[in-house]
Amino acid sequence: MLNPRAAIRTLPSYHPPLAGREGLRLDFNENTAGCSPRVLERLRQLGPEQLARYPERAPVESTVADFLGVTAADLLLTNGVDEAIHLMCETYLEPGDQALIVVPTYSMYRIYMMAAGAEVISIAAAKNLQFPTAELLNQITSRTRLIAIANPNNPTGTVASSEDLLRIARTAGDAAVLVDEAYFEFYGQTVLPRLRECPNLFVARTFSKAYGLAGLRIGVLVGDLEQMRALRRVSSPYNVNAVALACLPDALADQDYIRQYVAEVREGRSRLECALAAAGIQFWPSQANFVLARVGPTAAFVANLRRRGILVRDRSSDHGCQGCVRLTLGPREHTDRLLAALQETFNELGTAQGAPRP
Ligand SMILES: Cc1ncc(COP(=O)(O)O)c(C=O)c1O
């Protein structure tokens, strides 16, 4: 009888709630306004020739390398950051190795680590869901082979300092340390210029969030030249599709569009945090394009907003997030709609169950 590997038989499945997403999408941390018009223009110009050919990654890797200030050999374009995480697990984890994550965090780290047969060690966030540097350092052993850290973290929006990330990478010298900067644009700080200090440190970025290209599936992984050689061997030569490769240079060239979008998200983030504070709702000050808030019974809250045409994400089953929802921010008019709907929801359901701010 045919059986999947033992690690796969016990693998939890991850079903993001994608069905029926009608309305204002504040549930997946996507760009809610869409990509640069330059990308749409490029899409209109694509013809059968581009679709008939196998995609060529290398020229676009040079463009991205110039943009990031690294050399093309230091990076690999991937099918979203998800593929970067998967490749890291395939490249560095043997069955029985230890892999470290901080919880709560992005779900796919655990899944790909488990699929590789690793023992996943979950380190609980520190007080107030802050990054648990000391505890993470404590948990590094001679069996640790991979550490995945989202910075800013999803769903909390909290961050680790570059110094702490470097300390972790230096301490775990036999492990790959992946710093997932999917929300970099909304934070503005990066460990990328420090990669040369630690050959076991990697940075991943996505074009799914600020750039509005989640549907195209494109991200980038940057690391030490020798390590990237190994990762390239694992990757499919055609992992990124031709449409994504054709569009990415246009998306990168329109930095005005990104700056404007990010500025509106940041302004919206402050407005949302003020509104939550005024309503006495506990929340975690965020460096990303979303805010985690403890609103009380989440099902009624999410359903109430959905009736008003706004989708938000229930995070109450994440570690330490009982009663919490995650609210994504977009351009100004979307924040206006969110704040108006929140006010009505608070009036209807009351805010008494939201604990006061930490
Ligand atoms: C921390 C983090 N990393 C990676 C991803 C997925 O990125 P991509 O769309 O590039 O696969 C997400 C998506 O929510 C995320 O929150």
The ligand as an ORCA input file, in Angstrom:
! r2SCAN-3c Opt
* xyz 0 1
  C       5.611     36.556      7.769
  C       5.115     36.100      6.434
  N       5.962     35.495      5.600
  C       5.568     35.067      4.399
  C       4.265     35.228      3.972
  C       3.874     34.702      2.623
  O       4.480     35.471      1.642
  P       4.371     35.077      0.110
  O       3.040     35.557     -0.380
  O       5.509     35.819     -0.509
  O       4.516     33.600      0.007
  C       3.335     35.850      4.810
  C       1.937     36.013      4.364
  O       1.042     36.330      5.094
  C       3.776     36.291      6.071
  O       2.944     36.887      6.921
*
